[in-house]
């Protein structure tokens, strides 16, 4: 896996986490600001060490 593919994989994980949390918090009745804050927290909480191909620096 090259660096661009690895970066895209990270971007997709971040987007998935943010969107899922944003939608879920909307169903719970949070306002837009609260939903956004939780979405950002979801990105911060991602465990990126579990990505496949994490040894991309060793190429």
Secondary structure, 3 states (H helix, E strand, C coil): CCHHHHHHHHHHHHHHHHHHHHHHHHHCCCCHHHHHHHHHHHHHHCCHHHCCCCCHHHC
